Structure formats: structure tokens, C-alpha cells
Amino acid sequence: MTTISKSMSSIVKSLESSLNTGNLQKMSETMDSFERQFVNMEVQAEFMESSMAGSTSLSTPEDQVGSLMQQVADDYGLEVSVGLPQAAGHAISSKDEEKVSEDDLSRRLAELKARG
């Protein structure tokens, strides 16, 4: 990272110099140098990202991850649920039951109207 920082610093100084003198050739060379540095930086970043992703996902045992999660949860008084949530145990009422309850409600409403 320090190499990139030093390189960018020299590119900026060179660009300022070429802007002050109005030398278009030097300005073009400086911009080409900047582009090469930028491409190199992208390649290095991509390599590091792929290396880190591959090493962490393949080398970390799942049981150790689970153990660490449980330890942190215990330290902070949290509950860790690793399993998937279970489906609700509610029974779906049938149309007949709904019809009976609607009939019952209608009958009760008629009784209340008759009283009042």
C-alpha cells in the first residue's frame, strides 16, 4: 500500500509540473502512468479479495464457528438459534366450521334484535 501511495504521489507531482509548464506530451505520459498504476492496483485488490475469500471459507471449520457464536452469545446473554424456524402448528378451519359459526352468529344477532 505504501508503494501505491508513493507512486500516486509522484504521479500527482509530475502532473502538476506538466500542467504548470503546459507540456502536453509529459501530461499524456503522466496520465498513462496513472492508468497503469490504477490497473495494477485493481489486479492486486482482486487477487487479495479472491485469496481471502477462498482461504477463509475453506479453512474455517463449521463446528468452530458454531462454538464461537455460542461463546459470544453466552458472554452477552443472547440465545443462538441455529435451526430453521418451525412451521406454525395452527389448523386451518374448514368451510363447514366457518358456516356453522356464521349461522350461530346470525342466530344470536336475531335473538338480540328480538329482545331490543
C-alpha positions in Angstrom: 0.0 0.0 0.0 2.9 2.4 0.7 4.3 1.7 -2.7 1.0 2.7 -4.3 0.8 5.8 -2.1 4.4 6.8 -3.1 3.7 6.1 -6.8 0.5 8.2 -6.8 2.3 11.0 -5.0 5.0 11.1 -7.7 2.3 11.0 -10.4 0.5 13.9 -8.9 3.7 15.9 -8.7 4.5 15.1 -12.3 1.0 16.1 -13.4 1.2 19.4 -11.5 4.6 20.1 -13.2 3.3 19.3 -16.6 0.2 21.5 -16.0 2.3 24.4 -15.0 4.6 24.2 -18.0 1.8 23.3 -20.4 3.7 20.3 -21.7 1.0 18.1 -23.3 3.5 15.3 -24.1 4.6 15.0 -20.4 0.9 15.3 -19.3 0.0 12.4 -21.6 2.8 10.2 -20.2 1.8 11.0 -16.7 -1.8 10.1 -17.3 -0.6 6.8 -18.9 1.5 6.1 -15.8 -1.5 6.8 -13.6 -3.6 4.4 -15.7 -1.0 1.6 -15.4 -0.8 2.2 -11.6 -4.6 2.1 -11.3 -4.8 -1.2 -13.3 -2.1 -2.7 -11.2 -3.9 -1.7 -8.0 -7.1 -3.2 -9.3 -5.4 -6.5 -10.1 -3.7 -6.6 -6.7 -7.0 -5.9 -4.9 -8.9 -8.5 -6.9 -6.2 -11.1 -6.2 -6.2 -10.3 -2.4 -10.0 -10.5 -2.3 -10.2 -13.8 -4.1 -7.4 -15.2 -1.9 -9.0 -14.1 1.3 -12.4 -15.4 0.3 -11.1 -18.8 -0.7 -8.9 -19.2 2.4 -11.5 -18.2 5.0 -14.4 -20.1 3.6 -12.4 -23.3 3.0 -10.2 -23.4 6.1 -12.7 -22.4 8.8 -14.3 -25.5 10.4 -18.1 -25.1 10.8 -18.1 -26.6 14.3 -15.5 -24.0 15.5 -17.6 -21.2 14.0 -20.7 -22.5 15.8 -18.8 -22.8 19.1 -17.5 -19.3 18.8 -21.0 -18.0 18.1 -22.3 -19.8 21.1 -19.5 -18.4 23.3 -20.2 -14.9 22.3 -23.9 -15.4 22.8 -23.2 -16.8 26.3 -21.0 -13.8 27.1 -23.7 -11.3 26.2 -26.7 -13.3 27.4 -28.1 -13.9 24.0 -29.8 -17.0 22.6 -28.4 -18.5 19.4 -30.9 -20.4 17.3 -29.1 -22.3 14.6 -32.0 -24.3 13.2 -34.7 -23.0 10.9 -37.9 -21.8 12.3 -40.7 -24.4 12.5 -44.0 -24.1 10.7 -46.9 -22.9 12.8 -49.0 -25.6 14.3 -52.3 -24.0 13.7 -55.0 -26.0 12.0 -56.9 -24.4 9.2 -60.6 -24.4 9.7 -62.8 -25.9 7.1 -65.6 -24.1 5.3 -68.2 -26.1 7.2 -66.9 -24.9 10.5 -67.0 -21.3 9.3 -70.5 -21.8 8.0 -71.6 -23.2 11.4 -70.1 -20.2 13.2 -71.7 -17.8 10.8 -75.1 -19.4 11.3 -74.6 -19.3 15.0 -73.7 -15.6 14.9 -76.7 -14.8 12.7 -79.0 -16.7 15.1 -77.5 -14.8 18.1 -77.9 -11.5 16.3 -81.6 -12.2 15.5 -82.2 -13.1 19.2 -80.6 -9.8 20.3 -82.7 -7.8 17.9 -85.8 -9.6 19.1 -85.0 -8.5 22.7 -84.3 -4.9 22.0 
